[in-house]
């Protein structure tokens, strides 16, 4: 009797999973805010930086309302120095924008209920480019505005090429294929090569479109 029940349950599970399987693909794009976090990234000296992102998306539903979603993702991260005085010469500070452009591969697990969905998963990233408009300024309180002493010439060699972390989010998926997505990503490793703890933290808002569902093999 137990074997019969187990066999029936297994057949129902296989049938249910086979019925649920399909894939979709599409694109998304949007904007967001990023900053650095860590013991040497005080919130009063490092501010958020606005950035853009975009991705190609592939979603494969392997069980009802449960899917795996790999993405090929471009993301601009970074932050703004606001009189940053840690690790700088005496009576000087850093001010201005530091931009870090990454290509990333998130692998999200997504659970959908009606039109709402939640998602979570890891990501890996590769640093493509570093751009900066960071000045070295005097901290002399008698100078207003502060005297610019020069440029802080950051280059890609000053940062780790690879990044890895987590992503969590949610959103709204319409039957037409259009969707709205809010996502938070956090790096699990510092991005400077220096002995610093600074890690990337990002909030993103995007809109996108997924093509109608297709069964496996129906290219």
C-alpha positions as CSV (number, residue, x, y, z in Angstrom):
1,X,0.0,0.0,0.0
2,X,2.8,2.4,0.9
3,X,4.6,1.6,-2.3
4,X,1.4,2.3,-4.3
5,X,0.9,5.7,-2.6
6,X,4.6,6.6,-3.2
7,X,4.3,5.6,-6.9
8,X,1.2,7.6,-7.4
9,X,2.7,10.6,-5.7
10,X,5.9,10.3,-7.8
11,X,3.9,10.1,-11.0
12,X,1.8,13.1,-10.1
13,X,4.9,15.1,-9.2
14,X,6.6,14.2,-12.5
15,X,3.4,15.1,-14.4
16,X,3.0,18.3,-12.5
17,X,6.6,19.4,-13.1
18,X,6.4,18.5,-16.8
19,X,3.2,20.5,-17.2
20,X,4.8,23.5,-15.5
21,X,8.0,23.6,-17.5
22,X,8.5,26.5,-19.9
23,X,10.9,29.3,-20.6
24,X,10.8,33.0,-21.4
25,X,13.4,35.6,-22.4
26,X,13.5,39.3,-22.6
27,X,15.2,42.5,-21.4
28,X,15.0,45.0,-18.6
29,X,16.5,48.4,-17.8
30,X,16.3,51.1,-15.1
31,X,18.1,53.2,-12.6
32,X,19.1,53.1,-8.9
33,X,21.4,54.3,-6.2
34,X,24.6,52.8,-4.9
35,X,27.1,53.5,-2.1
36,X,29.9,51.9,-0.2
37,X,29.5,50.1,3.1
38,X,32.1,49.1,5.6
39,X,34.0,50.3,8.7
40,X,36.0,52.7,6.6
41,X,33.0,54.1,4.7
42,X,31.3,56.4,7.2
43,X,27.8,57.5,6.2
44,X,28.6,61.2,6.8
45,X,31.5,61.1,4.4
46,X,30.2,58.8,1.6
47,X,27.0,59.4,-0.1
48,X,24.8,57.6,-2.7
49,X,25.5,57.8,-6.4
50,X,22.8,57.5,-9.0
51,X,23.4,54.9,-11.7
52,X,21.9,53.0,-14.6
53,X,21.6,49.3,-15.4
54,X,20.3,46.9,-18.1
55,X,20.1,43.2,-18.6
56,X,19.2,40.3,-20.9
57,X,16.9,37.9,-19.0
58,X,16.2,34.2,-19.4
59,X,13.6,32.6,-17.1
60,X,12.9,28.9,-16.9
61,X,10.0,27.7,-14.8
62,X,10.7,24.2,-13.6
63,X,7.7,23.9,-11.2
64,X,4.4,25.8,-11.0
65,X,5.2,29.5,-10.2
66,X,8.8,28.6,-9.3
67,X,11.6,29.5,-11.8
68,X,15.3,30.0,-12.1
69,X,16.3,33.2,-13.9
70,X,19.9,33.8,-15.0
71,X,20.7,37.3,-16.3
72,X,23.5,39.0,-18.3
73,X,23.6,42.4,-16.5
74,X,25.4,45.7,-16.9
75,X,25.4,47.8,-13.7
76,X,27.0,51.2,-12.8
77,X,27.9,51.3,-9.1
78,X,30.0,53.7,-7.0
79,X,29.5,56.5,-4.5
80,X,30.2,60.1,-3.8
81,X,33.0,61.3,-1.5
82,X,31.8,64.1,0.8
83,X,35.0,65.4,2.5
84,X,36.3,61.9,3.1
85,X,39.2,62.2,5.5
86,X,40.1,58.5,6.2
87,X,43.4,57.3,4.7
88,X,44.2,60.8,3.3
89,X,47.2,63.1,4.1
90,X,46.8,65.5,7.0
91,X,44.5,68.5,6.4
92,X,43.2,67.0,3.1
93,X,40.0,65.3,2.1
94,X,38.4,63.7,-1.0
95,X,35.3,65.0,-2.7
96,X,33.5,63.9,-5.9
97,X,32.1,60.9,-7.7
98,X,33.7,57.4,-8.1
99,X,32.0,55.3,-10.8
100,X,32.5,51.5,-11.1
101,X,31.0,49.8,-14.2
102,X,30.4,46.0,-13.9
103,X,29.2,43.2,-16.1
104,X,27.3,40.7,-13.8
105,X,25.8,37.3,-13.9
106,X,22.9,37.1,-11.3
107,X,21.3,33.7,-10.9
108,X,17.9,34.3,-9.3
109,X,15.3,31.9,-7.9
110,X,11.9,33.5,-8.4
111,X,8.5,32.6,-6.7
112,X,5.4,34.1,-8.2
113,X,1.9,34.3,-6.7
114,X,-0.7,35.8,-9.1
115,X,1.0,39.0,-10.4
116,X,3.4,39.4,-7.5
117,X,6.8,37.7,-7.3
118,X,9.8,37.6,-4.9
119,X,13.4,36.6,-5.9
120,X,16.7,35.9,-4.4
121,X,20.1,34.5,-5.5
122,X,23.8,35.1,-5.8
123,X,25.7,37.1,-8.4
124,X,29.2,37.3,-9.8
125,X,30.6,40.5,-11.4
126,X,33.6,41.7,-13.4
127,X,34.8,45.3,-13.3
128,X,34.8,46.8,-16.8
129,X,35.7,50.4,-16.2
130,X,36.5,53.0,-13.5
131,X,35.6,56.6,-13.9
132,X,36.1,59.3,-11.4
133,X,35.7,63.0,-10.8
134,X,37.4,63.0,-7.4
135,X,39.3,66.0,-6.1
136,X,41.7,66.4,-3.3
137,X,40.7,69.4,-1.2
138,X,42.0,71.3,1.8
139,X,40.2,70.9,5.1
140,X,41.2,74.4,6.3
141,X,38.0,75.7,7.8
142,X,38.9,79.3,6.9
143,X,38.6,78.5,3.1
144,X,35.0,78.5,1.7
145,X,34.7,77.0,-0.8
146,X,37.5,74.5,0.0
147,X,40.7,74.9,-2.0
148,X,41.2,72.2,-4.7
149,X,44.7,70.8,-4.4
150,X,44.5,68.3,-7.3
151,X,42.8,65.2,-8.7
152,X,42.8,61.7,-7.1
153,X,43.6,59.6,-10.2
154,X,41.9,56.3,-9.5
155,X,42.4,53.6,-12.1
156,X,41.1,50.1,-12.7
157,X,44.3,48.7,-11.2
158,X,43.3,50.1,-7.8
159,X,40.3,47.8,-7.6
160,X,39.6,44.1,-7.6
161,X,38.5,42.8,-11.0
162,X,35.9,40.3,-9.6
163,X,33.0,40.8,-7.3
164,X,30.5,38.4,-5.8
165,X,27.5,38.9,-3.6
166,X,23.7,38.4,-3.1
167,X,20.6,39.9,-4.7
168,X,17.0,40.0,-3.3
169,X,14.0,41.7,-4.6
170,X,10.4,41.5,-5.8
171,X,8.0,43.0,-8.2
172,X,4.9,42.9,-10.4
173,X,4.5,40.7,-13.5
174,X,1.7,41.4,-15.9
175,X,0.2,38.7,-18.2
176,X,1.3,40.8,-21.2
177,X,4.9,40.2,-20.2
178,X,5.7,43.6,-18.9
179,X,7.1,43.7,-15.4
180,X,8.3,46.0,-12.6
181,X,11.2,44.9,-10.5
182,X,12.8,46.3,-7.3
183,X,16.1,44.7,-6.3
184,X,18.8,45.1,-3.6
185,X,22.3,43.8,-4.2
186,X,25.1,43.6,-1.8
187,X,28.8,42.6,-2.3
188,X,30.3,40.1,0.0
189,X,33.9,41.2,-0.7
190,X,35.7,44.6,-0.7
191,X,36.2,46.2,-4.1
192,X,39.5,48.2,-3.3
193,X,42.8,46.4,-3.5
194,X,43.9,48.5,-0.5
195,X,43.4,47.1,3.0
196,X,39.9,48.6,3.1
197,X,36.5,47.0,3.9
198,X,34.4,49.0,1.4
199,X,31.7,46.9,-0.3
200,X,29.1,47.8,-3.0
201,X,25.5,48.2,-1.9
202,X,22.9,49.0,-4.5
203,X,19.1,49.6,-4.8
204,X,17.7,49.2,-8.3
205,X,14.3,49.9,-9.9
206,X,13.7,48.5,-13.4
207,X,11.0,47.8,-16.0
208,X,11.2,45.0,-18.5
209,X,9.5,42.7,-20.9
210,X,9.5,38.9,-21.2
211,X,8.4,37.1,-24.4
212,X,5.3,34.8,-24.1
213,X,6.0,31.4,-22.5
214,X,7.4,28.6,-24.6
215,X,7.7,24.9,-23.8
216,X,11.1,23.3,-23.8
217,X,12.0,22.2,-27.4
218,X,9.6,24.7,-29.0
219,X,12.2,27.1,-30.4
